[in-house]
Amino acid sequence: MHLFISDLHLSAERSEANEKFFGFMEGKARGAAALYVLGDLFEVWVGDDELKEKFSGTVASSFAALTKSGTPLYLMHGNRDFLLGKRFCRATGATLLEDPTVVDIDGEPTLLMHGDTLCTDDLEYQAWRRKTRNRLLQAVFLATPLGGRRWISAKVREKSKELVAGKPAEIMDVNDGAVREAFRRHGVTRMIHGHTHRPGKHELEVDGRRRERWVLPDWYDPGGYLEITQGKASLVSY
Ligand SMILES: [Mn+2]
């Protein structure tokens, strides 16, 4: 059984989601063939020194317990936690995956993405994404004391909330052309991503082949995961 989750947006303040998360880690995830976290595990992550915080440390310990029990953990960056780095991976036993990555799941090449790169109608966001993924800018940001980084990130989130509120719902979803292009470029018939918070299974045909796009749920309300057992995928919601 392979498990896929994303968009948990964990933070110390949201105890309901946190309880579900720890329950999932100690229950469902134990004994899985692998757990894939496809981005936005944390509401915000301004650098691996966040591990000093009690809550982040507890999350890391629960991942470490899972990997020690023999279940591999794969982590992909989202748009809120793309600064998860080597220290976090060392502390948890996680392997960081590039976005996008194709993995073999029960013999089926499966394209994994966070999903934000498919939202190409949101030009403003794509421009912001390019800036924030610049290594040099990241190094400058990470050299700032933790308090300063938190302050900057709170300001950025405030601004982003304003911008998102003014955007029509369509541009916040994936672009159909970008989805088709991703299927073509990677030559796969199955894709799994999160980010849009619109869980579901979408079937489409690209170049005469049937393709499946699975969108993971967020963990606000109610939360859930995608499970693939012997090649059969299903979305489970709490
Ligand atoms: Mn996201």
Boltz pocket constraint, residues with backbone or C-beta under 6 A from the ligand:
constraints:
  - pocket:
      binder: B
      contacts: [[A, 7], [A, 39], [A, 40], [A, 78], [A, 79], [A, 80], [A, 114], [A, 116], [A, 194], [A, 195], [A, 196]]
      max_distance: 6.0
